[in-house]
Amino acid sequence: MMCNILPEDAPRSAHLSKPNGDSMELQSLLFRAMQSEHGIIVKTSNPTNLRAKLYPLRKADPMFECLAFVIPPVNTDSTLWIVKKTGDPNGS
């Protein structure tokens, strides 16, 4: 599996209003990522904590298995990418 990486000019389409986030708000992030072409960029005060909260939601619903949670190489302290995984066209 590989991830489509969001282009630098991708819209900053999600901001987590509370660092903890409630389950509905977290699920809405996953739905927004599913509806986008490649995924979304989430601005948050703690990307590692947010990623840890999203993993159980992804595990609980097979629909979200196509999403990956990536702390990008830049803005690592304030950004989490939720990206769609894509399969290799050659089947590997």
N, C-alpha and C positions, 0 to 999 in steps of 0.2 A: 504494500500500500504506500501511496505517496500523497502528500497534501498539496492542494493548490494554495499557493501563498498569495495573500492579498496584495495588490499593487499599492505603492506608496500613496497614490492619489485616491485610494478607496475612501469612501465617506466614513467618518467616525460616527457610526450609526447607533452606538449604544453607550450609555453612561449608567453605571450602577449607582443608584441614589444613596444607598446605605452600604457601608463596607460589608455588613453581614448578609444583607439581602434576604428576602423571604422566598419561600419555595416557588410561589407564583411568579415573582419577578425573575427568578433564576430560570424557570421553565420558559418564560417569555423570551429570554435571551437565546435559548436553544431553538425555539420556533423561528425567531428572526434569522438566525444563522441558517436554518433549513430552507427558508424562503429566499435567501439571497443566492447570488450566482456562485460565489466562492466561500462566503462566510462573513463574519463581522469582526470589528475591532471594538473591544470593550475597554473603556477607561475606568480604572478602579484604583483604590489606594493600596490594595494588597492582591496582586495577581495570583500568588501561590495559594492564598486562602480561598480565593474565588474558584480556582481550578479544583481544589480539594472538595468544595461544595458541589461542583458540577458533575464530578465523577459518579456519585451515587445516582443522580438523576439520569445520566446517560445509561448506566447499568440497568436501571429499573424499567426502561422503555426501549425495546429493540429499534424503534424508529430513529433513535438518536445515535445508534452505533456508528453511523457514517460521519460523526463529528469528532474532531480532535481539538484539544485545548493546548495552545502553544504560547509559551512566553517568548516573545520575539527577541531577536538579538539587540534591538534598540528599545529604549523606554521600558526596560525590564521591570522597573519599580512601579509602573503606572498603567501597563497595558497587557491585556490578554487577547490573543486571537482565538476565535472559535471558527475553525475552518472545516470545510467538507473534505473528507477523504475521497480519493478517486482510485479506482482499480487500474492496473496496468492493462492496456489493450491487448497485450500478448498473453495475458492470463497468469503472469508471474506475480 
